[in-house]
């Protein structure tokens, strides 16, 4: 079961906006598998971090088109999940 948790959650997603959400509304953001559902993300976060998840919002982020001298290429699409934890709980996230 632990291997399924590692397949769903790829990495924490840390930006200034997410840092503000961590302090204000106890929300955290993660990069997740492109085929992951809200229920899978909820179970993965609860199982991996041992916390209670109240709400999960998933956003599909479109890959950007990059142009160089030789060709035009498109970055891959990916999914971002905003996870709201129960009152009084927190997750220690670091960017590595």
N, CA, C and O atoms as a GROMACS GRO file, in nm:
protein
  384
    1UNK      N    1   0.082  -0.120   0.000
    1UNK     CA    2   0.000   0.000   0.000
    1UNK      C    3   0.086   0.126   0.000
    1UNK      O    4   0.048   0.226  -0.060
    2UNK      N    5   0.202   0.123   0.065
    2UNK     CA    6   0.288   0.240   0.069
    2UNK      C    7   0.336   0.279  -0.070
    2UNK      O    8   0.354   0.397  -0.098
    3UNK      N    9   0.358   0.180  -0.157
    3UNK     CA   10   0.405   0.214  -0.291
    3UNK      C   11   0.299   0.291  -0.369
    3UNK      O   12   0.332   0.376  -0.451
    4UNK      N   13   0.170   0.263  -0.343
    4UNK     CA   14   0.063   0.338  -0.408
    4UNK      C   15   0.062   0.483  -0.362
    4UNK      O   16   0.033   0.573  -0.441
    5UNK      N   17   0.093   0.507  -0.234
    5UNK     CA   18   0.098   0.643  -0.182
    5UNK      C   19   0.208   0.722  -0.252
    5UNK      O   20   0.189   0.840  -0.284
    6UNK      N   21   0.322   0.660  -0.275
    6UNK     CA   22   0.432   0.728  -0.339
    6UNK      C   23   0.404   0.754  -0.486
    6UNK      O   24   0.460   0.848  -0.543
    7UNK      N   25   0.320   0.673  -0.548
    7UNK     CA   26   0.287   0.694  -0.689
    7UNK      C   27   0.188   0.810  -0.708
    7UNK      O   28   0.191   0.878  -0.810
    8UNK      N   29   0.101   0.832  -0.610
    8UNK     CA   30   0.000   0.938  -0.622
    8UNK      C   31   0.062   1.075  -0.598
    8UNK      O   32   0.045   1.166  -0.679
    9UNK      N   33   0.134   1.091  -0.487
    9UNK     CA   34   0.196   1.219  -0.452
    9UNK      C   35   0.337   1.221  -0.506
    9UNK      O   36   0.420   1.137  -0.469
   10UNK      N   37   0.365   1.316  -0.595
   10UNK     CA   38   0.499   1.323  -0.653
   10UNK      C   39   0.592   1.413  -0.572
   10UNK      O   40   0.705   1.374  -0.542
   11UNK      N   41   0.546   1.533  -0.535
   11UNK     CA   42   0.632   1.628  -0.463
   11UNK      C   43   0.546   1.739  -0.403
   11UNK      O   44   0.436   1.766  -0.452
   12UNK      N   45   0.595   1.803  -0.297
   12UNK     CA   46   0.525   1.922  -0.248
   12UNK      C   47   0.547   2.037  -0.347
   12UNK      O   48   0.649   2.042  -0.415
   13UNK      N   49   0.451   2.126  -0.353
   13UNK     CA   50   0.458   2.240  -0.444
   13UNK      C   51   0.461   2.366  -0.360
   13UNK      O   52   0.360   2.402  -0.299
   14UNK      N   53   0.575   2.435  -0.356
   14UNK     CA   54   0.592   2.550  -0.269
   14UNK      C   55   0.613   2.677  -0.352
   14UNK      O   56   0.708   2.687  -0.430
   15UNK      N   57   0.523   2.773  -0.333
   15UNK     CA   58   0.534   2.905  -0.393
   15UNK      C   59   0.495   3.006  -0.287
   15UNK      O   60   0.461   2.969  -0.174
   16UNK      N   61   0.500   3.133  -0.320
   16UNK     CA   62   0.458   3.236  -0.225
   16UNK      C   63   0.309   3.226  -0.194
   16UNK      O   64   0.267   3.246  -0.080
   17UNK      N   65   0.230   3.196  -0.296
   17UNK     CA   66   0.086   3.182  -0.276
   17UNK      C   67   0.056   3.065  -0.182
   17UNK      O   68  -0.027   3.078  -0.092
   18UNK      N   69   0.125   2.953  -0.201
   18UNK     CA   70   0.102   2.835  -0.117
   18UNK      C   71   0.149   2.863   0.026
   18UNK      O   72   0.086   2.818   0.121
   19UNK      N   73   0.259   2.935   0.040
   19UNK     CA   74   0.307   2.970   0.175
   19UNK      C   75   0.205   3.054   0.249
   19UNK      O   76   0.186   3.036   0.370
   20UNK      N   77   0.140   3.145   0.180
   20UNK     CA   78   0.034   3.226   0.242
   20UNK      C   79  -0.085   3.138   0.281
   20UNK      O   80  -0.143   3.157   0.388
   21UNK      N   81  -0.121   3.043   0.194
   21UNK     CA   82  -0.232   2.952   0.225
   21UNK      C   83  -0.201   2.863   0.345
   21UNK      O   84  -0.291   2.829   0.422
   22UNK      N   85  -0.075   2.824   0.360
   22UNK     CA   86  -0.037   2.741   0.475
   22UNK      C   87  -0.066   2.812   0.605
   22UNK      O   88  -0.117   2.753   0.700
   23UNK      N   89  -0.032   2.939   0.610
   23UNK     CA   90  -0.053   3.015   0.733
   23UNK      C   91  -0.198   3.054   0.756
   23UNK      O   92  -0.246   3.049   0.869
   24UNK      N   93  -0.268   3.094   0.650
   24UNK     CA   94  -0.404   3.145   0.665
   24UNK      C   95  -0.509   3.037   0.682
   24UNK      O   96  -0.585   3.039   0.778
   25UNK      N   97  -0.513   2.942   0.589
   25UNK     CA   98  -0.624   2.847   0.588
   25UNK      C   99  -0.582   2.701   0.600
   25UNK      O  100  -0.661   2.611   0.572
   26UNK      N  101  -0.457   2.676   0.641
   26UNK     CA  102  -0.408   2.540   0.666
   26UNK      C  103  -0.421   2.452   0.540
   26UNK      O  104  -0.463   2.337   0.548
   27UNK      N  105  -0.385   2.509   0.424
   27UNK     CA  106  -0.387   2.435   0.298
   27UNK      C  107  -0.245   2.411   0.249
   27UNK      O  108  -0.157   2.495   0.267
   28UNK      N  109  -0.224   2.297   0.188
   28UNK     CA  110  -0.095   2.259   0.133
   28UNK      C  111  -0.115   2.218  -0.012
   28UNK      O  112  -0.223   2.173  -0.050
   29UNK      N  113  -0.010   2.234  -0.094
   29UNK     CA  114  -0.019   2.199  -0.236
   29UNK      C  115   0.083   2.091  -0.269
   29UNK      O  116   0.195   2.091  -0.217
   30UNK      N  117   0.043   1.999  -0.356
   30UNK     CA  118   0.129   1.890  -0.398
   30UNK      C  119   0.118   1.872  -0.548
   30UNK      O  120   0.011   1.894  -0.606
   31UNK      N  121   0.228   1.830  -0.611
   31UNK     CA  122   0.221   1.782  -0.748
   31UNK      C  123   0.180   1.636  -0.739
   31UNK      O  124   0.240   1.558  -0.665
   32UNK      N  125   0.076   1.599  -0.814
   32UNK     CA  126   0.024   1.464  -0.806
   32UNK      C  127   0.024   1.399  -0.944
   32UNK      O  128   0.045   1.465  -1.045
   33UNK      N  129  -0.001   1.270  -0.946
   33UNK     CA  130  -0.006   1.194  -1.071
   33UNK      C  131  -0.118   1.248  -1.159
   33UNK      O  132  -0.222   1.290  -1.109
   34UNK      N  133  -0.097   1.246  -1.289
   34UNK     CA  134  -0.193   1.303  -1.384
   34UNK      C  135  -0.326   1.229  -1.382
   34UNK      O  136  -0.429   1.286  -1.419
   35UNK      N  137  -0.327   1.103  -1.340
   35UNK     CA  138  -0.451   1.024  -1.337
   35UNK      C  139  -0.512   1.015  -1.197
   35UNK      O  140  -0.610   0.944  -1.178
   36UNK      N  141  -0.457   1.086  -1.099
   36UNK     CA  142  -0.504   1.077  -0.960
   36UNK      C  143  -0.639   1.147  -0.944
   36UNK      O  144  -0.666   1.249  -1.006
   37UNK      N  145  -0.723   1.089  -0.857
   37UNK     CA  146  -0.853   1.148  -0.824
   37UNK      C  147  -0.845   1.213  -0.687
   37UNK      O  148  -0.746   1.197  -0.615
   38UNK      N  149  -0.951   1.286  -0.651
   38UNK     CA  150  -0.955   1.352  -0.520
   38UNK      C  151  -0.947   1.250  -0.406
   38UNK      O  152  -0.877   1.272  -0.308
   39UNK      N  153  -1.019   1.140  -0.419
   39UNK     CA  154  -1.020   1.038  -0.314
   39UNK      C  155  -0.883   0.973  -0.299
   39UNK      O  156  -0.839   0.948  -0.187
   40UNK      N  157  -0.815   0.946  -0.409
   40UNK     CA  158  -0.681   0.888  -0.403
   40UNK      C  159  -0.583   0.984  -0.336
   40UNK      O  160  -0.499   0.941  -0.256
   41UNK      N  161  -0.592   1.112  -0.367
   41UNK     CA  162  -0.504   1.211  -0.307
   41UNK      C  163  -0.531   1.221  -0.157
   41UNK      O  164  -0.438   1.228  -0.077
   42UNK      N  165  -0.658   1.222  -0.120
   42UNK     CA  166  -0.694   1.229   0.022
   42UNK      C  167  -0.638   1.111   0.099
   42UNK      O  168  -0.579   1.130   0.205
   43UNK      N  169  -0.657   0.990   0.048
   43UNK     CA  170  -0.606   0.871   0.116
   43UNK      C  171  -0.454   0.869   0.122
   43UNK      O  172  -0.396   0.825   0.220
   44UNK      N  173  -0.389   0.918   0.016
   44UNK     CA  174  -0.244   0.920   0.013
   44UNK      C  175  -0.188   1.017   0.117
   44UNK      O  176  -0.092   0.984   0.187
   45UNK      N  177  -0.246   1.136   0.127
   45UNK     CA  178  -0.198   1.234   0.224
   45UNK      C  179  -0.225   1.186   0.367
   45UNK      O  180  -0.139   1.198   0.454
   46UNK      N  181  -0.344   1.131   0.391
   46UNK     CA  182  -0.376   1.080   0.524
   46UNK      C  183  -0.284   0.963   0.563
   46UNK      O  184  -0.241   0.953   0.678
   47UNK      N  185  -0.255   0.875   0.467
   47UNK     CA  186  -0.171   0.761   0.497
   47UNK      C  187  -0.025   0.796   0.515
   47UNK      O  188   0.043   0.740   0.601
   48UNK      N  189   0.024   0.889   0.435
   48UNK     CA  190   0.166   0.922   0.438
   48UNK      C  191   0.202   1.015   0.553
   48UNK      O  192   0.305   0.996   0.618
   49UNK      N  193   0.119   1.115   0.580
   49UNK     CA  194   0.150   1.215   0.682
   49UNK      C  195   0.076   1.194   0.813
   49UNK      O  196   0.103   1.266   0.909
   50UNK      N  197  -0.016   1.100   0.821
   50UNK     CA  198  -0.095   1.071   0.942
   50UNK      C  199  -0.171   1.194   0.990
   50UNK      O  200  -0.159   1.233   1.106
   51UNK      N  201  -0.248   1.255   0.901
   51UNK     CA  202  -0.330   1.372   0.934
   51UNK      C  203  -0.472   1.348   0.882
   51UNK      O  204  -0.495   1.254   0.806
   52UNK      N  205  -0.566   1.432   0.923
   52UNK     CA  206  -0.704   1.426   0.873
   52UNK      C  207  -0.724   1.534   0.768
   52UNK      O  208  -0.700   1.652   0.793
   53UNK      N  209  -0.768   1.492   0.650
   53UNK     CA  210  -0.790   1.584   0.538
   53UNK      C  211  -0.938   1.620   0.533
   53UNK      O  212  -1.024   1.532   0.533
   54UNK      N  213  -0.967   1.751   0.528
   54UNK     CA  214  -1.105   1.797   0.517
   54UNK      C  215  -1.150   1.812   0.373
   54UNK      O  216  -1.262   1.774   0.338
   55UNK      N  217  -1.062   1.867   0.288
   55UNK     CA  218  -1.104   1.902   0.153
   55UNK      C  219  -0.986   1.888   0.057
   55UNK      O  220  -0.872   1.914   0.094
   56UNK      N  221  -1.015   1.847  -0.067
   56UNK     CA  222  -0.913   1.836  -0.172
   56UNK      C  223  -0.966   1.905  -0.298
   56UNK      O  224  -1.077   1.876  -0.343
   57UNK      N  225  -0.887   1.995  -0.354
   57UNK     CA  226  -0.917   2.057  -0.483
   57UNK      C  227  -0.804   2.023  -0.579
   57UNK      O  228  -0.686   2.037  -0.545
   58UNK      N  229  -0.840   1.978  -0.699
   58UNK     CA  230  -0.740   1.938  -0.798
   58UNK      C  231  -0.750   2.030  -0.919
   58UNK      O  232  -0.859   2.061  -0.967
   59UNK      N  233  -0.634   2.073  -0.967
   59UNK     CA  234  -0.625   2.161  -1.083
   59UNK      C  235  -0.532   2.096  -1.185
   59UNK      O  236  -0.423   2.052  -1.150
   60UNK      N  237  -0.575   2.092  -1.309
   60UNK     CA  238  -0.491   2.041  -1.417
   60UNK      C  239  -0.418   2.160  -1.480
   60UNK      O  240  -0.482   2.251  -1.533
   61UNK      N  241  -0.286   2.158  -1.474
   61UNK     CA  242  -0.205   2.268  -1.523
   61UNK      C  243  -0.155   2.232  -1.664
   61UNK      O  244  -0.094   2.128  -1.684
   62UNK      N  245  -0.182   2.319  -1.758
   62UNK     CA  246  -0.140   2.297  -1.896
   62UNK      C  247   0.010   2.327  -1.910
   62UNK      O  248   0.060   2.423  -1.853
   63UNK      N  249   0.079   2.243  -1.985
   63UNK     CA  250   0.222   2.263  -2.009
   63UNK      C  251   0.246   2.381  -2.101
   63UNK      O  252   0.168   2.407  -2.193
   64UNK      N  253   0.355   2.453  -2.076
   64UNK     CA  254   0.386   2.571  -2.155
   64UNK      C  255   0.456   2.532  -2.285
   64UNK      O  256   0.523   2.429  -2.293
   65UNK      N  257   0.440   2.616  -2.385
   65UNK     CA  258   0.509   2.598  -2.512
   65UNK      C  259   0.637   2.681  -2.508
   65UNK      O  260   0.634   2.801  -2.482
   66UNK      N  261   0.749   2.615  -2.534
   66UNK     CA  262   0.879   2.682  -2.533
   66UNK      C  263   0.933   2.687  -2.676
   66UNK      O  264   0.925   2.589  -2.751
   67UNK      N  265   0.988   2.800  -2.712
   67UNK     CA  266   1.041   2.818  -2.847
   67UNK      C  267   1.193   2.837  -2.838
   67UNK      O  268   1.242   2.914  -2.755
   68UNK      N  269   1.264   2.767  -2.922
   68UNK     CA  270   1.408   2.788  -2.933
   68UNK      C  271   1.442   2.815  -3.079
   68UNK      O  272   1.353   2.823  -3.164
   69UNK      N  273   1.569   2.829  -3.107
   69UNK     CA  274   1.612   2.860  -3.243
   69UNK      C  275   1.578   2.746  -3.340
   69UNK      O  276   1.554   2.769  -3.459
   70UNK      N  277   1.578   2.623  -3.289
   70UNK     CA  278   1.566   2.507  -3.375
   70UNK      C  279   1.426   2.447  -3.382
   70UNK      O  280   1.388   2.391  -3.485
   71UNK      N  281   1.348   2.457  -3.274
   71UNK     CA  282   1.217   2.393  -3.274
   71UNK      C  283   1.127   2.453  -3.166
   71UNK      O  284   1.171   2.529  -3.080
   72UNK      N  285   1.001   2.417  -3.174
   72UNK     CA  286   0.903   2.454  -3.071
   72UNK      C  287   0.868   2.325  -2.997
   72UNK      O  288   0.837   2.224  -3.059
   73UNK      N  289   0.873   2.330  -2.864
   73UNK     CA  290   0.840   2.210  -2.785
   73UNK      C  291   0.741   2.246  -2.677
   73UNK      O  292   0.733   2.362  -2.634
   74UNK      N  293   0.666   2.147  -2.633
   74UNK     CA  294   0.563   2.168  -2.531
   74UNK      C  295   0.599   2.086  -2.408
   74UNK      O  296   0.629   1.967  -2.417
   75UNK      N  297   0.595   2.152  -2.293
   75UNK     CA  298   0.617   2.081  -2.167
   75UNK      C  299   0.494   1.998  -2.134
   75UNK      O  300   0.384   2.026  -2.184
   76UNK      N  301   0.511   1.897  -2.052
   76UNK     CA  302   0.401   1.807  -2.018
   76UNK      C  303   0.298   1.875  -1.930
   76UNK      O  304   0.331   1.964  -1.852
   77UNK      N  305   0.170   1.833  -1.944
   77UNK     CA  306   0.065   1.876  -1.852
   77UNK      C  307   0.086   1.804  -1.719
   77UNK      O  308   0.142   1.694  -1.715
   78UNK      N  309   0.041   1.867  -1.609
   78UNK     CA  310   0.054   1.805  -1.477
   78UNK      C  311  -0.062   1.848  -1.390
   78UNK      O  312  -0.134   1.943  -1.421
   79UNK      N  313  -0.078   1.777  -1.277
   79UNK     CA  314  -0.188   1.808  -1.185
   79UNK      C  315  -0.133   1.861  -1.054
   79UNK      O  316  -0.029   1.817  -1.004
   80UNK      N  317  -0.208   1.957  -0.998
   80UNK     CA  318  -0.175   2.016  -0.870
   80UNK      C  319  -0.294   1.996  -0.777
   80UNK      O  320  -0.408   2.019  -0.818
   81UNK      N  321  -0.268   1.954  -0.653
   81UNK     CA  322  -0.375   1.931  -0.557
   81UNK      C  323  -0.356   2.022  -0.436
   81UNK      O  324  -0.250   2.025  -0.374
   82UNK      N  325  -0.461   2.097  -0.404
   82UNK     CA  326  -0.464   2.177  -0.281
   82UNK      C  327  -0.538   2.094  -0.176
   82UNK      O  328  -0.653   2.054  -0.197
   83UNK      N  329  -0.472   2.070  -0.062
   83UNK     CA  330  -0.526   1.985   0.043
   83UNK      C  331  -0.547   2.070   0.169
   83UNK      O  332  -0.452   2.132   0.217
   84UNK      N  333  -0.670   2.071   0.221
   84UNK     CA  334  -0.698   2.143   0.346
   84UNK      C  335  -0.704   2.042   0.460
   84UNK      O  336  -0.776   1.942   0.453
   85UNK      N  337  -0.626   2.069   0.565
   85UNK     CA  338  -0.619   1.978   0.680
   85UNK      C  339  -0.716   2.022   0.788
   85UNK      O  340  -0.765   2.136   0.788
   86UNK      N  341  -0.744   1.930   0.880
   86UNK     CA  342  -0.832   1.960   0.992
   86UNK      C  343  -0.764   2.063   1.083
   86UNK      O  344  -0.642   2.080   1.079
   87UNK      N  345  -0.843   2.129   1.164
   87UNK     CA  346  -0.795   2.234   1.253
   87UNK      C  347  -0.691   2.179   1.350
   87UNK      O  348  -0.711   2.074   1.412
   88UNK      N  349  -0.579   2.250   1.363
   88UNK     CA  350  -0.476   2.211   1.459
   88UNK      C  351  -0.373   2.112   1.406
   88UNK      O  352  -0.281   2.075   1.479
   89UNK      N  353  -0.386   2.068   1.282
   89UNK     CA  354  -0.290   1.974   1.226
   89UNK      C  355  -0.203   2.044   1.122
   89UNK      O  356  -0.244   2.143   1.061
   90UNK      N  357  -0.082   1.992   1.103
   90UNK     CA  358   0.009   2.053   1.007
   90UNK      C  359   0.100   1.946   0.948
   90UNK      O  360   0.111   1.835   1.001
   91UNK      N  361   0.164   1.982   0.838
   91UNK     CA  362   0.259   1.895   0.769
   91UNK      C  363   0.391   1.971   0.758
   91UNK      O  364   0.392   2.090   0.727
   92UNK      N  365   0.500   1.902   0.782
   92UNK     CA  366   0.632   1.961   0.762
   92UNK      C  367   0.677   1.933   0.620
   92UNK      O  368   0.713   1.819   0.588
   93UNK      N  369   0.674   2.035   0.532
   93UNK     CA  370   0.712   2.018   0.393
   93UNK      C  371   0.839   2.097   0.366
   93UNK      O  372   0.856   2.208   0.415
   94UNK      N  373   0.927   2.037   0.289
   94UNK     CA  374   1.049   2.103   0.247
   94UNK      C  375   1.067   2.079   0.098
   94UNK      O  376   1.024   1.976   0.046
   95UNK      N  377   1.131   2.171   0.032
   95UNK     CA  378   1.159   2.153  -0.111
   95UNK      C  379   1.300   2.100  -0.128
   95UNK      O  380   1.398   2.163  -0.086
   96UNK      N  381   1.310   1.984  -0.188
   96UNK     CA  382   1.443   1.922  -0.210
   96UNK      C  383   1.462   1.894  -0.355
   96UNK      O  384   1.567   1.842  -0.394
   0.00000   0.00000   0.00000
